[in-house]
């Protein structure tokens, strides 16, 4: 099925550990995004990409890194996990920045840092 | 000031009721507006885009007031299945080319 696939769905990390959240889309979308959502809050933009090889910081980039080597993949890297990074992470893609079709979201990764 | 502000609710309404949600945005350069729906522990999904002339999709009506920087969503004849969080979303074409999400308004429709 076409869409955005995120892995893993759940993960528990210890403080200081690192991990990569994977995101893949098969819709040939140029734009991809990483958001985090804390309980009872809206989504906050971490990083985004407007095409392969191009990434830019969002509202809350500290503690994260991204890369975009292909159109399909947009992994998010946490280098030194901290309890403040406990959140639900959503990856999304769109065909253009202001697309009236909106974003297609992955089902999310629930991360707990202990 | 938050870029997109919404009343968090919850709005508790009986089935069949009409309910309205409001949202304000701070960036006057914003050009695209949306309402997303998010079910508990799920990803957000596009409910409808919001156009300057106002638009309707079945029981849902969205309106935009650019002068007041205000967006609204009206749900008529509420169903139990409408229970969810409704996110007001704005696209800013200057600076970050990404959607900015409000914190959401929670709706609980009761039998």
Interface residues (C-beta under 8 A of the other chain):
Chain A: X31 X33 X35 X40 X41 X42 X43 X44 X45 X48 X50 X56 X58 X59 X88 X90 X97 X98 X100 X101 X102 X103 X105 X106 X107 X108
Chain B: X4 X8 X31 X32 X34 X36 X41 X42 X43 X44 X45 X46 X49 X87 X89 X91 X93 X96 X97 X98 X99 X100 X101 X102 X103 X104
